[in-house]
Amino acid sequence: MSLRVLRIELRRSVAPWAGAVVLANALAFLYLVNAAWWRGSTAWTAQWTTLALWTRGLLFYLWPLAVGLGALQGLRDHRSKMPELLTSTPRPARHRAATLAGATAITLASAFSLLVLVGAVQVVANTEYTHLGWLPISLVGALFLVAGAVLGMGAGRALPSVLTPPALAMGAFVFTVLMHMSVGRTETNTAMGITSTEPNQVSLLSPAVEEVRDVLITLSPAVHVGQTIWLLGMAATGFALLVAATPRTRLIALTPVVAGATLALLVLPSDPRRMYVVDKAAAELVCDGPVCVARTHQERLADLAGPGKEALRLLHDALGAQAPVSVRENTAGWPDGSMPQWSRRTVLFDFDDEIIDAAQGEALTRALIAQGMVPGCLPVGWSGTGSDLFARTVAVGWVLGDLRPLPGPEPASVRREVDAETRPVWKKLKALPRAEQLARINATRAAAISCRGDAFDVLSGGASR
């Protein structure tokens, strides 16, 4: 394939329009929809890995579009009514196929690269942590678009009908939906007996990835290798269909995609905890004395160190030998639906926690004290409030000697409810002798950290449920 022929193909075919359509749809989806990819430490412009994962997530919609556009490109010869003329020329069919596929591959890969570049410009301004661990995620994403388009071209040439492009696009979309919602999910029960689902091995044949919930989670190398094998088989089948001239050769052309899927399933991990893993380099701790954050958030350590040390001092004054001795960002990467595991000696926090996010100075100190006293027992991935908020408010008030609302986004109605529930308990607790206050606070903290009782019930003087 000469560069001159490729330039002509790019200038006269619909390949550039395919790239433009994919890029425009992706940017419109990102910028016009106010969704999770704009929020917290997992925003698509906050870190390199989240950028790669969120843009990969867009393939849920973009990949079917690429398959359909590829099929439309594959119909070109049929629409021009010149297949017989082309087969009579001395130029090999594989050369024409390479030119057609190469032009579309270049434009789609360029469109996806520009999408990543738009986010990368903003990531550079938002984080000091740079690495290349995100690059395989994006490279495989671009390969998904290219392989899907080439497969669509081959199918369009093998089934030259005006219905082929929309049928293929819809089929590809149904495939991604099934991988994301039913076929690619396995039902499981958490330690609390709560039924949920998690991705299985087959789901990794889909171009999309799970929603980004933790900035430290990334895809494992085995996933990249397995998906690359699957995509190479898909692209090989598409190219073979482009050059196949008989029903028999078209049937043989399906071999690479079947073999690719089979080999990929042998390589892809079956355990969800080996699909999505903690990035150990990003989770490495960077510390200022007893206050530590993950390397991926190292630029936030300066603002956290002072309030963190002050929180530890106040906790030691209140709890004595039972007080925690360090403050550390939680880097465990607990799976969704599992119960969190807390520590008596370490205040574990998450920058996406509502009481930590956007808190500064004195408010951040109060938030860290709250996390050290009553860290919360909602299953991972769940949201909401409850009696933990009441217990946390009273416990922080006891440490600081002042009952006030905690930092957070709660509306005024919730704050009034919290005050109504906590003030009687606060007054009752302060009326007790100091030794009994400390005993009740320690019992409350033990129930909260172990997640085996109702912390507010214990703090109120009732039996732990």
N, C-alpha and C positions, 0 to 999 in steps of 0.2 A: 504493500500500500504506500504510494508516494505521497509526499506532503502536498503536491499540487492537486492531486485527486481528492485528498482529504479536505483541502481548503474549498474546493468546488462543492463537495458534499455538504460542508458546513454552511456554505453560502446559499445553496439552492434547496436544501431539504428542510424538513420541519424539526430537525434535531435541536437547533438553537431555541426554538419555541418550547420544546419539551423542558429544557433546562430553566427557561424563564418562568414557565408555569409552575414548576416544582418550587423554585426559589420564592416566587411571589406568594404562593399559597402558604409556605412555611413561615415567612415573615408576617403575613397577615394573621395567621393563627397565633403566633407568639405575641404580637403587639396589640392585637385587637381584643384578645381574651384575657381578662384579669384572673389568672388561675394560680395554682401552686408554684409554677415555675418562676413567679415574680417574688416569692415570699421567703424570708428567713435566710439561714445559712445555706439552704439547698436551692437557692434561686439559680437560674440558668446562667446568670452573669456574675455569680459570686465566686465560683471555684472552677478549675479546669475539668475535674471529673464530673461535676454536676452539669457543666456545659455539654460535655460529650453525651451524657445519659439523657438529658432532656431533648437534645436534637435527635438522638436515636429514637426517643419515644414518638417523635413526629412521624416516623416511618409507618406507624399504624395507619396513617392516612396517605402519606406520600408514596409508599411502596405500591399499593394498588394503582395509584395514578401513573406511576412509572411503567407498570406492566401494561396498562391500557394504552399509554402513549407509544410504547414500543410496538404493540400490535398494530396501531394505526400506521406507524412507519413501515411495518412489514407488509402492509397492503399496497405499498406504492406501485410496485411493478404490475400488480393485478389491476389497479385503477387505471394505469396508463396503457393497459392492454398490449404489453410488449414482452411477456415472459418467453414466448417462442423465439422472438428476435434475439433476446439476450442469450438464450441457450445455444443459438447458432453461431455466436461470436467465439473467437479463439481464446478470449480471456477466461481463465478458470472461475468457476462460480464462487470458490472460496475467497478470491480477491474482491469480488463485488460485495460479498457478505462481510468481509473484514472492514471495508470502507463504510458500509452502512452501519455496522455495529460500532465501529470505532468512533464515528462522528457523534452518535447518540451517547456513547459511554463518556466521551470527553465533556460534553455539555452537562450531563447529569452529575458527573463527579465534580465539575467546576461549580455547579449550582450548590451542591452540598458543601463544598469547601468555602464558598462565599458565605453561606449561612453560618458555618462555624466561625469564620473570620469576624463576622458582625458581633458575635458573642465574645470572641477572644479579645477584641479591642476593649470591651468593657471589663472583662475578667482581669486584664492586666492592671486596670485602675483600682480594682477592688480587693486584691490579695497580694501578699508578698511571697506566697508559696507557689513555686513553679516546678513542674515535673513533666515527664513525657508518658506517664502511665495512662493518661486519657487517650493518647493517640490511637492505640489499637481499636478502641471503641468507635471512634469516628471513621477510621479506615474501613472497618467492617460495615459500618453504616453506608458509606459511599459504595462499597462493593454490593450491598443489597440492592441499591437503586440500579446499578449497572447490570447485575445479573438478572434482575426482574425485567428490565427493559429488553435485554437480549432474548430472554425467554419469550417475552411478548412478541418480539419481531418474528422469531421462528414460528410461533403458533399462528401469527397473522399470515405468514407466507404459506403455512401448511393448510390453514383453513381460511381461504380468501373470501370472507363474507363481511358485509358491513356490520353485522351483529357481533363479530369476533371481538373488537376492542372493548365495547361496553360489557360484554359477557365475561371477558378475562378480568377486567378491572373489578367487576362485582364479585367474581370468584375469588380473586386475591383478597378483597376486603372481607369477605365471609371467612376466608382462611385465617386472617389475622384476628378476627373477632372470636372465632372458635378457640384459637390458641390462647387468647387472653381471658376467656370467660368460662370455658367448659372443658374442651378436649385437653387443653394445656394446663389444667388445674387439678390438683389432688386434694380431696377433703381430708382434713386432719383435726384432731382435738388437742387443745392446749392443756397445760397442767391444771387449769381451773375447770376443765370440762367444756370449754367454749369451742364450738365448731367453727372452723374457718377453712380457707383454702390456701394453698401455696403452689408455686409453679413446679411443674414436673419437667422431665427431660425433653418431652416432645415440644413443649412451649418454646424451647430455644431454637426451633426451626423457624419461628416467627421473627420478622425484622424488629418488632417493638420490644421494649424492655419494661420492667416493672417501674411504677411511679417512684421517683426519687424521694426517699424519706430521711436519709442519713447521709451527710456529706462525706463520711468515711467509707461508705460501701461502694464497691466497684465490681466489675465482672472479672471472673477468674481467667487465667491464661487458657485453661482447657476449653472454655466457652468460645474464645476467639478462634482457637484452632479448629474446633468442631464446626463452627459456623462458616469458616473459610472453606473447609472441605465441601460442605453442603452447597455453598454459593458457586464454587468452581464447577461442580457437577451441574448446577442449574444453568450457568452460562454456557457450558459445553453443549448441553442439550439444545439450548436456543440457537447456538451457532450451527450445530449439526442440522437442525430443522431448516435453517436458512439455505443450506446448500443441498439438502436432500431433494431428489427429483422423483422418487417413486414411493408408493405406499410402504414397501418393504424397508427402504432406507429410513423413512420417517419413523417407522416402528423401532428400528435399531437405534435411532437417535435418542430415544427415551432412556437408553441404558445409563448414560452418565448421571442423570438426575436421580435415578433409582439407586445407583451405586453410591452416589454422593450422600444421599439421605441415610443409607444403611451404614456407611463408614462414619458419618457424623454422629449417629446415635451411639456408636461404639466408643467414641471419643468424649462426647458431651457428658458432664457429670449428672448423676441421677439425684443426688442430695441437694436440696435448695441451698444449704449452707456451704456447698462447694461451688454453687453457681454465682451467688452474690456473697462476696467475701470482704472482710475489713482490709483496707489498704494500709499495710503495716507501716510504710514510710510516712504516710499522711497522719497516722495515729500516734507516731512517736511524740513523746511529751517534751515540751519546752517549758522550763520552770524559772520562776523568780522566787527563790526560797521555797516555802511550802505551797505556793500557788502555781499550778501547772495547766497548760492548755495543749491541745494537739497541734502538731506542726502546721497543719493546714490553717489554723487560726492564730498563728504566732503574732500577727500584727495587733491582736486584741489583748495580749498579755499586759501591756503597759497600763491600760485602763482597768484591768481586773486585779492587778497585784495589790494595790493599796486597799480597796474595799475587801478583798479576800483576806488579807492579813488582819484587818480590823475585825472582820467577822470571826476569825479564829480566836482573837483576843477576847472578844465579848463572850463567845461560847465557853472559853476556858474559865472566865470569871464566874459564869453562871453555873457550869456543870462540873468544874474541877477536873478530877482525873478521868471522868467519863466523856470529856469533850473530844471532838475530832481534832486532829493535828495537821491536816492538810486539806487543801481545796484542789480538786482536779476535774477537768472536763471528762465526761463519760465517753470512753472510746470502745465500749464492749460490743456495740453493734448487735443488740438483742433482736431476735426475729419478731415479726408482728404477732400479736396475740399472747406472747409470753409475759410472765410476771417479771418486773424489774428486780434486780438484786442490788441492795444498798449496803453500805458499810458504816459501822459505828465510828471508825477512826478517820474516815475520809468523807468530805462533803463532795458528792458527785453531782455535777450539773450539766445541762445541755444548753447551748446558746439559743436553741429554738424553743426552750421553755418560756411560756408566756410571762412568768415573773422575772426571768433573767433578761429576756429580749428587751432592748431599749432602756433598761435600768442603768443608771450611772450614779457614781458617788455614794451618798448615804442610802439611796434607794437600792443600789446594788448590794450594799452591805446587808440590808434587811432581807433582800431576796436570798442571799447565800445563807444567812442564818435560818431562814425558813426551810431551805433545802436541807440543811444539816439537822434540823429538828424533826420535821415531818416531810420526807421527800415525796410521798405520794405513791399510791398503789394501783393506779389504773394500768391495765394491760398495755403493752407497747403498741402504738398505733391508734389507741383510743383517745378520745378527747372528752372533756366535760369537767364538772366540779362535783362537789359533794361534801361529806363530813370531813374529808381531809383538809379542805380549805378552812373550815371552822377550827380544826385542831391546830393547823399551821398558824392561823392568826393569833390564837391565844398563846401558843408556845413562843412566838416571836415577841409578843407583848410582854410575856413573863421575863424573857432574857433582857429586854431593853427597858422594862419598867413602864411601858407606855402602850396601851392598846390602840392601834391605828390600822387602817386598811393596808393591805400589802400592795406592792407594785403589781400592775397588771391591767388588762384591758376591760375588766368587768364593768358593766353599766351601773348607773346609780342605784337601780332597783336591786341588783345583786349585792351591792355594798350595804344597802340598808338591811337586807336579809341577813348578811353576815354579822352586822353589828347587833341585830336583834337576837341572834342565836348565841353569839360569843360573849356579849357583855355580862349576862348573868353568871356564866361559867367562870369568866375572868374574876368577877367580884368574889365568888365562892372560893376560888383557888387562892386569891390574895388574902382571904380571911384565915386561912390555915396557918399553922406554925411553919417556919421556914423548912424544917427537916421534912415535914409531910408534903410541902409543896415540891421539894426536890424529888422525893420518892415518887410522887404522882407524875411529875414531868419525865423522870427516867422510865417509868412504866409506859407512858405514852410514846416516848421515843422508841422504846424497844418494840412496841406493837407496830409502829409506823415503819420501822426499818425492816422488820421481819415479814410485814404484810400478812400477819396472821390474826389480826384483830382490828376492831374499830378504834382508831386512835382518839377520836373525839369522845367516844363512849368511856374510854379509860380516863381521859382527862376530866370528864364530868363526874367521875367517881363511880360509874357503873361497871359491871363486869364486861370484860372483853368478849365480843361476839366471835 
